Amino acid sequence: MSVAEDEGVRRLIELAKNEDLGRGDISSALLDDPEQAASFHLIAKRRGVFAGREIAPAVLAAYGPSIEIQWTAAGVDGQRLDTPPTHLATVRGPLGAVLAAERVVLNFLQRLCGVATLTRTYVEAVAGTHATIYDTRKTTPGWRALEKYAVRCGGGNNHRMGLHDAVLIKDNHLAGIETDRLAHRVFEMLNRSSARDVQPTFVEVEVQSLAQLAGLLHVVGIDAILLDNFSVPQLREAVSLRDGLGLRGKVALEASGGITLQTVRAVAATGVERISVGAITHSAVALDLSLDRV
């Protein structure tokens, strides 16, 4: 399913339109002929990675069914934009309608391209290792489906979509439980999960220490263990502990917490399979795009 078909995304487009347009574009109303046919070029003015081909037509359609968009070879999700200015698409339609849509469609695309660009930077930083980059739930409220789509465009992977589709037992769920009791308590929690009608897409548990990891590696039913704020030496030891029990390929290890572009390569080299990086959504900088009349 295209991200533009997501009900939440459709509501977001309508919200963005109403927020900006209100009762009408009083500037474009001053044109001699707002209905005259006009063409615009969508231009990327900086290097980056494109994302938004699935969403741009839906945003433009909200301003009028006669607005059309024709993509160039560069206007493909995941495409590197290495030689700006880059012509991404041509938009055609009534002048007044396109002008009304201009800022909103650019807001969507610039944000998505920014997330895809930062994601690709992290993905390239770990190239050649066994690690893959994952996003988190640190997304802009209302934008989660879109930002996770942009992460995919950038070559990253999606973690759970929300609290509803996967189990991630975190430190706050386990606060106050002694390490020697942790495995038993998690086992009890997972038994409750198995009794639910809807089964999670995966089960993951967060640990704060190697001692906690050692206990949980003996609990059946855990798909992944999140190693929160482990140092690089601790990550190596965690991988060795897991592999020594013959669990490589059965229990994935995920590094998380404070990982930057400067440290991600060293983290990946420890042998963990997953690295979750909240920054690829919460700290991405919008890519500079423009819609220029031709």
Sequence and secondary structure as in RCSB ss.txt:
>XXXX:A:sequence
MSVAEDEGVRRLIELAKNEDLGRGDISSALLDDPEQAASFHLIAKRRGVFAGREIAPAVLAAYGPSIEIQWTAAG
VDGQRLDTPPTHLATVRGPLGAVLAAERVVLNFLQRLCGVATLTRTYVEAVAGTHATIYDTRKTTPGWRALEKYA
VRCGGGNNHRMGLHDAVLIKDNHLAGIETDRLAHRVFEMLNRSSARDVQPTFVEVEVQSLAQLAGLLHVVGIDAI
LLDNFSVPQLREAVSLRDGLGLRGKVALEASGGITLQTVRAVAATGVERISVGAITHSAVALDLSLDRV
>XXXX:A:secstr
  GGG HHHHHHHHHHHHHHHTT  TTGGGSS TTSEEEEEEEE S EE   TTTHHHHHHTT TT EEEE TT 
STT EE SSSEEEEEEEEEHHHHHHHHHHHHHHHHHHHHHHHHHHHHHHHTTTSS EEE  S   TT HHHHHHH
HHHTT B   SSTTTSEEE TTTSTT  HHHHHHHHHHHHHHHHTSSS  S EEEEESSHHHHHHHTTSTT  EE
EEET  HHHHHHHHHHHHHTT TTTSEEEEESS  TTTHHHHHTTT SEEE THHHHT     EEEEE 
